[in-house]
Amino acid sequence: MLPVVRELETEYAGRVTFQIIDYYADQTKPLLSQYLVRYHPGFVVLRPDGTPLPTLIGPQSKATLIEQLNTALT
C-alpha cells in the first residue's frame, strides 16, 4: 500500500497533507482510537474543516483512495 500512498502524495501535492502513522507505536494509540482505526492498514481522510470521512480499513484500491480524497476536497 505504501507505494500507492506515495503516488497519491505526489499527485495531490499542495492540496493534501499526508501523514503516515506507525500503527504499532504506543504514542499513536490515542490517534488511532480517535479515528476508529482498529486494523492495519487504516486510512483516515479529513475534510479541510477537520471532520473525517468514514475510516477505510484494510488494503484499498488506488481508485477508492482517490475517491475519498476528491470527496474531501469538494
C-alpha positions in Angstrom: 0.0 0.0 0.0 2.8 2.4 0.7 3.8 2.8 -3.0 0.2 3.7 -3.8 0.1 6.2 -1.0 3.4 7.7 -2.1 2.0 8.1 -5.7 -1.1 9.9 -4.3 1.1 12.1 -2.2 2.9 13.2 -5.3 -0.4 13.6 -7.3 -2.1 15.6 -4.6 1.0 17.7 -3.5 -0.1 21.2 -2.4 -3.7 20.1 -1.9 -3.5 17.3 0.6 -1.1 16.7 3.5 -0.3 13.0 4.0 0.7 11.7 7.4 1.8 8.1 7.8 1.3 6.8 11.4 3.1 3.8 12.9 0.2 1.6 13.8 2.3 -0.3 16.4 3.8 2.7 18.2 2.4 3.3 21.7 2.3 7.1 21.2 -0.1 6.8 18.3 -2.7 4.7 20.1 -4.8 7.7 21.1 -4.9 8.9 17.5 -5.9 5.5 16.2 -8.7 5.3 18.8 -9.9 8.8 17.9 -10.4 7.8 14.3 -11.5 4.2 15.0 -8.6 2.6 13.2 -8.6 -1.0 14.6 -6.6 -2.8 11.9 -3.6 -2.2 9.7 -3.7 -0.6 7.2 -6.2 2.0 8.0 -6.9 5.2 6.1 -8.5 8.4 7.5 -9.2 11.3 5.2 -10.1 14.6 6.8 -12.0 17.4 5.1 -10.4 20.8 5.2 -12.5 21.6 8.3 -11.1 18.6 10.1 -14.1 16.3 10.0 -13.3 12.8 9.0 -14.8 10.8 6.2 -15.6 7.2 7.1 -12.4 5.3 8.1 -11.2 2.8 5.5 -9.8 -0.4 7.0 -7.6 -2.9 5.1 -5.9 -2.7 1.7 -7.7 -0.2 -0.6 -7.5 0.3 -4.3 -6.0 3.5 -5.6 -9.4 4.4 -7.1 -11.0 4.1 -3.7 -8.4 6.3 -2.1 -8.8 8.9 -5.0 -12.5 8.9 -4.5 -12.0 9.6 -0.7 -9.5 12.4 -1.4 -11.7 14.0 -4.0 -14.8 13.8 -1.8 -12.8 15.5 1.0 -11.7 18.3 -1.4 -15.2 19.2 -2.6 
